[in-house]
Amino acid sequence: MVESLGYERPPLPDGLEHIDGLNLDIALETAETNPAAGRVVQLIDLMLKDEEFNWSAAYAALETVEHELKRQGVDGCELGWWTKLKRLDFRATANSPEALGIRARHGKPTGLREGRMSSHDANWLVRRVAALWLSSSYGRDESGTKLEGPSAQLGLERPNSTPEAGA
């Protein structure tokens, strides 16, 4: 459409293929047996529920994934799911009441007057990471034990490495 108006098509969000590739039925089945997956699914829903991006829910979702990866001895940054810089930019923006006003996670001024990450970029970062993690969690309960049933066939031993563009 934009091309017909003489403009270049903007690039698609980084990780869109992971979000589109997530089997929602199986992810929701996993969320029923894995409390951390259930929490991430609920937080993503909360993050996207209103017109205004919910930074607190987004932060909690990303934090839950980070915690679960660390519990399994895996680092999301090493997997290429995010870069240290993007993670720091996300945290700095999410915590800054000067940049986000009442949408910030904290009330104490941080000195950051302008966000280092847009709501749009934060939205796609958290959705991509959640999709990658949920896809890697298929067929596993909270302890990492393989489950029986249809989703067990898709269980992965370890999350797949995916390089992050623009890092």
PEPE-V83751 format. One record per backbone hydrogen bond with DSSP energy under -0.5 kcal/mol. NH is the residue of the N-H (numbers start at 1). CO is the residue of the C=O. E is the energy in kcal/mol with one decimal. If there is no record, write none. Layout:
nh->[NH,NH]
co->[CO,CO]
e->[E,E]
This chain:
nh->[5,5,6,7,16,18,19,20,21,22,22,24,27,28,29,30,31,32,33,33,34,35,38,39,40,41,42,43,44,45,46,47,48,49,49,50,54,55,58,59,60,61,62,63,64,65,66,67,68,69,70,71,72,73,74,79,80,80,81,82,87,88,89,90,91,92,93,94,95,96,96,97,100,101,103,104,105,113,122,123,124,125,126,127,128,129,130,131,132,133,134,135,136,137,138,138,140,141,142,144,147,152,153,153,154,155,156,162,165,167]
co->[1,2,3,2,13,15,15,16,17,18,19,22,23,24,25,26,27,28,29,30,30,33,34,35,36,37,38,39,40,41,42,43,44,45,46,46,47,53,54,55,56,57,58,59,60,61,62,63,64,65,66,67,68,70,69,75,76,77,76,76,83,84,85,86,87,88,89,90,91,92,93,95,96,97,100,101,94,111,118,119,120,121,122,123,124,125,126,127,128,129,130,131,132,133,134,135,137,145,33,141,139,149,149,150,151,152,136,79,163,164]
e->[-0.6,-0.8,-1.7,-2.2,-1.7,-1.1,-1.7,-3.0,-1.5,-0.5,-0.9,-1.1,-2.6,-2.6,-1.8,-2.5,-2.1,-1.1,-0.8,-0.8,-2.0,-0.5,-2.5,-2.4,-2.4,-2.5,-2.3,-2.7,-2.5,-2.0,-2.3,-2.8,-1.8,-0.8,-0.6,-0.6,-1.4,-1.0,-2.2,-2.7,-2.4,-2.3,-2.4,-2.8,-2.2,-2.1,-2.6,-2.6,-2.4,-2.6,-2.6,-2.4,-1.2,-1.7,-3.1,-1.7,-0.6,-0.9,-2.5,-0.7,-2.3,-2.6,-2.8,-2.4,-2.4,-2.9,-2.2,-2.8,-1.9,-0.5,-1.2,-0.8,-2.5,-1.7,-1.5,-1.6,-3.3,-0.9,-2.6,-2.6,-2.0,-2.3,-2.5,-2.3,-2.4,-2.5,-2.6,-2.3,-2.6,-2.6,-3.1,-2.3,-1.7,-1.2,-0.6,-0.6,-1.6,-1.9,-0.8,-1.8,-2.7,-0.7,-0.6,-0.8,-1.5,-1.2,-0.6,-1.8,-0.6,-0.8]
